[in-house]
Amino acid sequence: FEPGWRWSENIKPIAQTDSCQVSHLGYVLSGRMKVFMDSGSEEEVGPNQVFAIPPGHDAEVVGDEPCVMVDFGEFGEYAKR
């Protein structure tokens, strides 16, 4: 994900949902991403971290470095109309 990427700006128009409704299980190789849950909680993940993010979130790349991650989740349904 490139610097400046945000789910609500780049994917929401395609997914047509208020927040990402896909769960994500993965590992961050480099860069940082901040996740904003519908509940109001926030979490930031960075290099060498494993993450588990449930449905109902927005996310954005933090800083000037691309965020590179491996997501072992449900990409068959990601951003489908």
MOPAC internal coordinates of N, CA, C and O (Angstrom, degrees):
PM7 1SCF
backbone

  N    0.0000 0     0.00 0     0.00 0    0    0    0
  C    1.4322 1     0.00 0     0.00 0    1    0    0
  C    1.5203 1   108.34 1     0.00 0    2    1    0
  O    1.2310 1   120.35 1   -49.98 1    3    2    1
  N    1.3291 1   116.94 1   130.02 1    3    2    1
  C    1.4560 1   122.15 1  -176.36 1    5    3    2
  C    1.5333 1   111.79 1   -79.90 1    6    5    3
  O    1.2310 1   120.18 1   -24.97 1    7    6    5
  N    1.3371 1   117.26 1   155.03 1    7    6    5
  C    1.4664 1   120.15 1   174.95 1    9    7    6
  C    1.5323 1   110.05 1   -53.00 1   10    9    7
  O    1.2310 1   120.82 1   -41.43 1   11   10    9
  N    1.3175 1   116.03 1   138.57 1   11   10    9
  C    1.4602 1   121.37 1  -178.25 1   13   11   10
  C    1.5160 1   114.28 1    91.32 1   14   13   11
  O    1.2310 1   120.05 1   168.80 1   15   14   13
  N    1.3544 1   117.51 1   -11.20 1   15   14   13
  C    1.4651 1   120.35 1   179.47 1   17   15   14
  C    1.5204 1   110.00 1   -68.20 1   18   17   15
  O    1.2310 1   120.55 1   -43.86 1   19   18   17
  N    1.3312 1   116.56 1   136.14 1   19   18   17
  C    1.4612 1   122.42 1   173.67 1   21   19   18
  C    1.5294 1   107.54 1  -143.14 1   22   21   19
  O    1.2310 1   121.00 1   -45.60 1   23   22   21
  N    1.3385 1   115.70 1   134.40 1   23   22   21
  C    1.4599 1   120.62 1  -177.12 1   25   23   22
  C    1.5233 1   110.90 1   -54.80 1   26   25   23
  O    1.2310 1   120.09 1   132.30 1   27   26   25
  N    1.3331 1   117.44 1   -47.70 1   27   26   25
  C    1.4642 1   120.91 1  -174.81 1   29   27   26
  C    1.5242 1   113.05 1   -65.37 1   30   29   27
  O    1.2310 1   119.80 1   159.45 1   31   30   29
  N    1.3165 1   117.98 1   -20.55 1   31   30   29
  C    1.4628 1   120.97 1   178.35 1   33   31   30
  C    1.5286 1   112.34 1   -96.67 1   34   33   31
  O    1.2310 1   120.42 1   144.31 1   35   34   33
  N    1.3243 1   116.80 1   -35.69 1   35   34   33
  C    1.4592 1   120.42 1  -172.54 1   37   35   34
  C    1.5254 1   114.88 1   -99.63 1   38   37   35
  O    1.2310 1   119.72 1   151.42 1   39   38   37
  N    1.3118 1   118.15 1   -28.58 1   39   38   37
  C    1.4664 1   121.02 1  -174.92 1   41   39   38
  C    1.5287 1   112.69 1  -114.15 1   42   41   39
  O    1.2310 1   119.74 1   146.77 1   43   42   41
  N    1.3203 1   118.11 1   -33.23 1   43   42   41
  C    1.4703 1   121.64 1  -178.09 1   45   43   42
  C    1.5308 1   112.71 1   -50.58 1   46   45   43
  O    1.2310 1   118.88 1   136.75 1   47   46   45
  N    1.3473 1   119.73 1   -43.25 1   47   46   45
  C    1.4679 1   118.67 1   179.11 1   49   47   46
  C    1.5317 1   113.42 1   -62.05 1   50   49   47
  O    1.2310 1   120.34 1   152.75 1   51   50   49
  N    1.3254 1   116.96 1   -27.25 1   51   50   49
  C    1.4651 1   121.27 1   178.66 1   53   51   50
  C    1.5276 1   110.21 1   -83.04 1   54   53   51
  O    1.2310 1   120.79 1   132.72 1   55   54   53
  N    1.3333 1   116.10 1   -47.28 1   55   54   53
  C    1.4672 1   121.41 1  -176.82 1   57   55   54
  C    1.5238 1   112.06 1   -71.11 1   58   57   55
  O    1.2310 1   120.42 1   150.38 1   59   58   57
  N    1.3278 1   116.81 1   -29.62 1   59   58   57
  C    1.4645 1   123.48 1  -178.42 1   61   59   58
  C    1.5262 1   112.40 1    57.50 1   62   61   59
  O    1.2310 1   121.08 1  -140.56 1   63   62   61
  N    1.3364 1   115.54 1    39.44 1   63   62   61
  C    1.4590 1   122.20 1   171.95 1   65   63   62
  C    1.5217 1   107.07 1  -127.59 1   66   65   63
  O    1.2310 1   120.21 1   -21.24 1   67   66   65
  N    1.3328 1   117.20 1   158.76 1   67   66   65
  C    1.4653 1   120.50 1  -178.17 1   69   67   66
  C    1.5184 1   112.65 1   -69.66 1   70   69   67
  O    1.2310 1   120.60 1   152.01 1   71   70   69
  N    1.3270 1   116.45 1   -27.99 1   71   70   69
  C    1.4661 1   121.25 1   178.56 1   73   71   70
  C    1.5256 1   108.10 1  -147.03 1   74   73   71
  O    1.2310 1   120.62 1   -10.93 1   75   74   73
  N    1.3197 1   116.42 1   169.07 1   75   74   73
  C    1.4610 1   120.59 1   179.06 1   77   75   74
  C    1.5271 1   109.10 1   -67.88 1   78   77   75
  O    1.2310 1   120.45 1   -53.48 1   79   78   77
  N    1.3213 1   116.75 1   126.52 1   79   78   77
  C    1.4576 1   121.96 1  -177.95 1   81   79   78
  C    1.5255 1   112.29 1  -106.32 1   82   81   79
  O    1.2310 1   120.98 1  -157.56 1   83   82   81
  N    1.3302 1   115.73 1    22.44 1   83   82   81
  C    1.4645 1   122.13 1   178.82 1   85   83   82
  C    1.5239 1   108.67 1  -111.36 1   86   85   83
  O    1.2310 1   120.16 1   -42.56 1   87   86   85
  N    1.3225 1   117.30 1   137.44 1   87   86   85
  C    1.4670 1   120.14 1   174.08 1   89   87   86
  C    1.5261 1   108.73 1   -82.21 1   90   89   87
  O    1.2310 1   120.96 1   -29.35 1   91   90   89
  N    1.3260 1   115.76 1   150.65 1   91   90   89
  C    1.4627 1   121.14 1  -179.02 1   93   91   90
  C    1.5204 1   109.72 1  -131.22 1   94   93   91
  O    1.2310 1   120.59 1   -48.06 1   95   94   93
  N    1.3097 1   116.47 1   131.94 1   95   94   93
  C    1.4584 1   123.69 1   172.47 1   97   95   94
  C    1.5140 1   105.21 1  -126.42 1   98   97   95
  O    1.2310 1   120.23 1   -58.13 1   99   98   97
  N    1.3309 1   117.17 1   121.87 1   99   98   97
  C    1.4526 1   117.57 1  -175.21 1  101   99   98
  C    1.5082 1   114.54 1  -164.34 1  102  101   99
  O    1.2310 1   121.98 1    12.73 1  103  102  101
  N    1.3314 1   113.82 1  -167.27 1  103  102  101
  C    1.4609 1   123.12 1  -175.52 1  105  103  102
  C    1.5270 1   108.08 1  -141.67 1  106  105  103
  O    1.2310 1   120.40 1   -48.42 1  107  106  105
  N    1.3433 1   116.83 1   131.58 1  107  106  105
  C    1.4637 1   121.77 1   179.55 1  109  107  106
  C    1.5260 1   109.23 1   -89.58 1  110  109  107
  O    1.2310 1   120.72 1   -56.36 1  111  110  109
  N    1.3256 1   116.23 1   123.64 1  111  110  109
  C    1.4635 1   121.71 1   177.38 1  113  111  110
  C    1.5241 1   111.13 1   -86.32 1  114  113  111
  O    1.2310 1   120.29 1   137.05 1  115  114  113
  N    1.3390 1   117.05 1   -42.95 1  115  114  113
  C    1.4649 1   121.34 1   179.41 1  117  115  114
  C    1.5218 1   109.24 1  -158.95 1  118  117  115
  O    1.2310 1   120.99 1   -19.59 1  119  118  117
  N    1.3275 1   115.71 1   160.41 1  119  118  117
  C    1.4574 1   121.09 1  -179.22 1  121  119  118
  C    1.5196 1   111.75 1    81.66 1  122  121  119
  O    1.2310 1   121.42 1     3.18 1  123  122  121
  N    1.3321 1   114.88 1  -176.82 1  123  122  121
  C    1.4611 1   120.77 1  -177.93 1  125  123  122
  C    1.5217 1   109.71 1  -137.08 1  126  125  123
  O    1.2310 1   121.09 1   -31.09 1  127  126  125
  N    1.3345 1   115.52 1   148.91 1  127  126  125
  C    1.4551 1   121.13 1   175.59 1  129  127  126
  C    1.5224 1   108.46 1  -138.33 1  130  129  127
  O    1.2310 1   120.93 1   -42.31 1  131  130  129
  N    1.3206 1   115.83 1   137.69 1  131  130  129
  C    1.4629 1   121.65 1   176.47 1  133  131  130
  C    1.5183 1   107.74 1  -105.70 1  134  133  131
  O    1.2310 1   121.00 1   -45.90 1  135  134  133
  N    1.3285 1   115.69 1   134.10 1  135  134  133
  C    1.4544 1   122.83 1  -177.84 1  137  135  134
  C    1.5236 1   108.15 1  -113.05 1  138  137  135
  O    1.2310 1   120.94 1   -47.68 1  139  138  137
  N    1.3261 1   115.80 1   132.32 1  139  138  137
  C    1.4613 1   123.12 1  -179.80 1  141  139  138
  C    1.5255 1   107.83 1  -115.14 1  142  141  139
  O    1.2310 1   120.24 1   -69.73 1  143  142  141
  N    1.3261 1   117.15 1   110.27 1  143  142  141
  C    1.4595 1   121.21 1  -178.95 1  145  143  142
  C    1.5298 1   110.42 1   -79.62 1  146  145  143
  O    1.2310 1   120.64 1   -29.15 1  147  146  145
  N    1.3309 1   116.37 1   150.85 1  147  146  145
  C    1.4628 1   120.90 1   176.94 1  149  147  146
  C    1.5238 1   111.40 1   -58.12 1  150  149  147
  O    1.2310 1   120.17 1   153.78 1  151  150  149
  N    1.3231 1   117.29 1   -26.22 1  151  150  149
  C    1.4688 1   122.30 1  -179.89 1  153  151  150
  C    1.5239 1   112.41 1   -72.08 1  154  153  151
  O    1.2310 1   120.44 1   166.26 1  155  154  153
  N    1.3476 1   116.77 1   -13.74 1  155  154  153
  C    1.4604 1   120.97 1  -178.38 1  157  155  154
  C    1.5164 1   113.63 1   105.79 1  158  157  155
  O    1.2310 1   119.79 1   166.81 1  159  158  157
  N    1.3231 1   118.01 1   -13.19 1  159  158  157
  C    1.4651 1   119.61 1   178.80 1  161  159  158
  C    1.5276 1   109.85 1   -77.14 1  162  161  159
  O    1.2310 1   121.12 1   -22.67 1  163  162  161
  N    1.3293 1   115.46 1   157.33 1  163  162  161
  C    1.4616 1   122.11 1  -179.25 1  165  163  162
  C    1.5204 1   108.98 1  -133.22 1  166  165  163
  O    1.2310 1   120.96 1   -29.37 1  167  166  165
  N    1.3304 1   115.77 1   150.63 1  167  166  165
  C    1.4614 1   121.40 1   176.98 1  169  167  166
  C    1.5199 1   108.12 1  -147.22 1  170  169  167
  O    1.2310 1   120.46 1   -38.20 1  171  170  169
  N    1.3211 1   116.73 1   141.80 1  171  170  169
  C    1.4543 1   121.02 1   175.94 1  173  171  170
  C    1.5215 1   108.26 1  -115.57 1  174  173  171
  O    1.2310 1   120.78 1   -45.83 1  175  174  173
  N    1.3306 1   116.12 1   134.17 1  175  174  173
  C    1.4593 1   121.22 1   178.01 1  177  175  174
  C    1.5184 1   109.08 1  -118.33 1  178  177  175
  O    1.2310 1   121.28 1   -29.85 1  179  178  177
  N    1.3398 1   115.16 1   150.15 1  179  178  177
  C    1.4560 1   120.25 1  -177.59 1  181  179  178
  C    1.5104 1   111.77 1  -145.71 1  182  181  179
  O    1.2310 1   120.62 1    10.90 1  183  182  181
  N    1.3238 1   116.43 1  -169.10 1  183  182  181
  C    1.4621 1   122.07 1  -173.89 1  185  183  182
  C    1.5321 1   113.88 1   -51.75 1  186  185  183
  O    1.2310 1   121.54 1   -41.65 1  187  186  185
  N    1.3260 1   114.66 1   138.35 1  187  186  185
  C    1.4634 1   123.70 1   176.72 1  189  187  186
  C    1.5230 1   113.49 1    66.18 1  190  189  187
  O    1.2310 1   120.17 1  -157.17 1  191  190  189
  N    1.3294 1   117.28 1    22.83 1  191  190  189
  C    1.4639 1   120.93 1   176.92 1  193  191  190
  C    1.5239 1   110.05 1  -108.20 1  194  193  191
  O    1.2310 1   121.33 1   -39.03 1  195  194  193
  N    1.3233 1   115.07 1   140.97 1  195  194  193
  C    1.4553 1   122.85 1   170.34 1  197  195  194
  C    1.5207 1   106.29 1   -91.12 1  198  197  195
  O    1.2310 1   120.18 1   -37.65 1  199  198  197
  N    1.3325 1   117.26 1   142.35 1  199  198  197
  C    1.4631 1   119.71 1   179.30 1  201  199  198
  C    1.5219 1   110.58 1  -134.50 1  202  201  199
  O    1.2310 1   121.62 1   -29.94 1  203  202  201
  N    1.3314 1   114.50 1   150.06 1  203  202  201
  C    1.4589 1   123.23 1   172.56 1  205  203  202
  C    1.5196 1   105.98 1  -134.12 1  206  205  203
  O    1.2310 1   120.68 1   -67.11 1  207  206  205
  N    1.3200 1   116.31 1   112.89 1  207  206  205
  C    1.4551 1   121.52 1  -176.05 1  209  207  206
  C    1.5243 1   107.92 1  -120.03 1  210  209  207
  O    1.2310 1   119.94 1   -59.89 1  211  210  209
  N    1.3353 1   117.72 1   120.11 1  211  210  209
  C    1.4598 1   120.17 1   179.55 1  213  211  210
  C    1.5300 1   111.44 1   -77.15 1  214  213  211
  O    1.2310 1   120.12 1   -12.45 1  215  214  213
  N    1.3212 1   117.38 1   167.55 1  215  214  213
  C    1.4634 1   120.40 1   175.02 1  217  215  214
  C    1.5306 1   110.64 1   -58.31 1  218  217  215
  O    1.2310 1   121.03 1   -25.19 1  219  218  217
  N    1.3303 1   115.63 1   154.81 1  219  218  217
  C    1.4593 1   121.01 1   177.64 1  221  219  218
  C    1.5098 1   112.32 1    94.87 1  222  221  219
  O    1.2310 1   120.26 1  -122.84 1  223  222  221
  N    1.3312 1   117.11 1    57.16 1  223  222  221
  C    1.4624 1   120.18 1  -177.65 1  225  223  222
  C    1.5259 1   111.57 1  -151.30 1  226  225  223
  O    1.2310 1   121.43 1   -17.78 1  227  226  225
  N    1.3114 1   114.87 1   162.22 1  227  226  225
  C    1.4609 1   125.13 1   168.75 1  229  227  226
  C    1.5239 1   104.38 1  -119.00 1  230  229  227
  O    1.2310 1   119.58 1   -16.77 1  231  230  229
  N    1.3161 1   118.40 1   163.23 1  231  230  229
  C    1.4642 1   120.69 1   178.99 1  233  231  230
  C    1.5149 1   109.32 1  -154.70 1  234  233  231
  O    1.2310 1   121.18 1   -27.45 1  235  234  233
  N    1.3386 1   115.34 1   152.55 1  235  234  233
  C    1.4594 1   120.01 1   176.76 1  237  235  234
  C    1.5184 1   110.31 1  -145.46 1  238  237  235
  O    1.2310 1   121.29 1   -30.39 1  239  238  237
  N    1.3302 1   115.13 1   149.61 1  239  238  237
  C    1.4611 1   121.32 1   175.00 1  241  239  238
  C    1.5201 1   107.81 1   -72.27 1  242  241  239
  O    1.2310 1   120.78 1   -43.39 1  243  242  241
  N    1.3350 1   116.12 1   136.61 1  243  242  241
  C    1.4606 1   122.72 1   179.39 1  245  243  242
  C    1.5248 1   108.51 1  -104.15 1  246  245  243
  O    1.2310 1   120.47 1   -50.75 1  247  246  245
  N    1.3217 1   116.71 1   129.25 1  247  246  245
  C    1.4571 1   121.10 1   175.20 1  249  247  246
  C    1.5167 1   113.93 1    87.43 1  250  249  247
  O    1.2310 1   121.49 1    12.07 1  251  250  249
  N    1.3264 1   114.75 1  -167.93 1  251  250  249
  C    1.4632 1   122.38 1  -174.36 1  253  251  250
  C    1.5230 1   114.07 1   -98.98 1  254  253  251
  O    1.2310 1   120.08 1  -176.28 1  255  254  253
  N    1.3204 1   117.46 1     3.72 1  255  254  253
  C    1.4636 1   121.85 1  -178.36 1  257  255  254
  C    1.5267 1   109.47 1  -104.69 1  258  257  255
  O    1.2310 1   119.56 1   -42.92 1  259  258  257
  N    1.3385 1   118.44 1   137.08 1  259  258  257
  C    1.4626 1   119.51 1   174.51 1  261  259  258
  C    1.5307 1   110.65 1   -58.22 1  262  261  259
  O    1.2310 1   120.78 1   -30.74 1  263  262  261
  N    1.3188 1   116.11 1   149.26 1  263  262  261
  C    1.4651 1   121.29 1   175.87 1  265  263  262
  C    1.5299 1   107.10 1  -101.01 1  266  265  263
  O    1.2310 1   121.25 1   -63.83 1  267  266  265
  N    1.3274 1   115.21 1   116.17 1  267  266  265
  C    1.4614 1   121.58 1  -179.02 1  269  267  266
  C    1.5213 1   107.51 1  -109.79 1  270  269  267
  O    1.2310 1   120.92 1   -56.04 1  271  270  269
  N    1.3220 1   115.84 1   123.96 1  271  270  269
  C    1.4616 1   120.09 1  -177.84 1  273  271  270
  C    1.5154 1   110.42 1  -142.86 1  274  273  271
  O    1.2310 1   121.61 1   -20.15 1  275  274  273
  N    1.3168 1   114.52 1   159.85 1  275  274  273
  C    1.4564 1   122.36 1   172.64 1  277  275  274
  C    1.5157 1   105.84 1  -108.04 1  278  277  275
  O    1.2310 1   120.29 1   -56.20 1  279  278  277
  N    1.3319 1   117.05 1   123.80 1  279  278  277
  C    1.4647 1   122.05 1   179.11 1  281  279  278
  C    1.5222 1   107.22 1  -112.35 1  282  281  279
  O    1.2310 1   120.58 1   -59.75 1  283  282  281
  N    1.3284 1   116.50 1   120.25 1  283  282  281
  C    1.4625 1   121.80 1  -177.63 1  285  283  282
  C    1.5256 1   111.52 1   -91.89 1  286  285  283
  O    1.2310 1   120.34 1  -167.57 1  287  286  285
  N    1.3326 1   116.96 1    12.43 1  287  286  285
  C    1.4617 1   122.12 1  -170.04 1  289  287  286
  C    1.5104 1   116.48 1   -91.88 1  290  289  287
  O    1.2310 1   121.70 1    32.97 1  291  290  289
  N    1.3160 1   114.36 1  -147.03 1  291  290  289
  C    1.4586 1   125.83 1  -165.63 1  293  291  290
  C    1.5240 1   113.58 1   -91.84 1  294  293  291
  O    1.2310 1   119.14 1  -122.67 1  295  294  293
  N    1.3088 1   119.24 1    57.33 1  295  294  293
  C    1.4557 1   119.67 1  -176.37 1  297  295  294
  C    1.5230 1   113.49 1   -70.65 1  298  297  295
  O    1.2310 1   119.32 1   168.79 1  299  298  297
  N    1.3052 1   118.90 1   -11.21 1  299  298  297
  C    1.4576 1   120.38 1   175.14 1  301  299  298
  C    1.5146 1   112.41 1   -64.03 1  302  301  299
  O    1.2310 1   120.26 1   155.51 1  303  302  301
  N    1.3242 1   117.12 1   -24.49 1  303  302  301
  C    1.4608 1   122.23 1  -179.25 1  305  303  302
  C    1.5187 1   112.75 1  -108.68 1  306  305  303
  O    1.2310 1   119.53 1  -179.86 1  307  306  305
  N    1.3287 1   118.50 1     0.14 1  307  306  305
  C    1.4649 1   122.44 1  -174.15 1  309  307  306
  C    1.5234 1   111.31 1   -65.33 1  310  309  307
  O    1.2310 1   120.57 1   -55.68 1  311  310  309
  N    1.3234 1   116.51 1   124.32 1  311  310  309
  C    1.4693 1   124.62 1   174.79 1  313  311  310
  C    1.5244 1   113.40 1    59.12 1  314  313  311
  O    1.2310 1   120.05 1  -150.42 1  315  314  313
  N    1.3287 1   117.51 1    29.58 1  315  314  313
  C    1.4619 1   119.99 1   175.32 1  317  315  314
  C    1.5162 1   109.41 1   -79.73 1  318  317  315
  O    1.2310 1   121.10 1   -31.57 1  319  318  317
  N    1.3249 1   115.51 1   148.43 1  319  318  317
  C    1.4727 1   120.41 1   174.91 1  321  319  318
  C    1.5008 1   109.37 1   -83.21 1  322  321  319
  O    1.2310 1   120.10 1   180.00 1  323  322  321

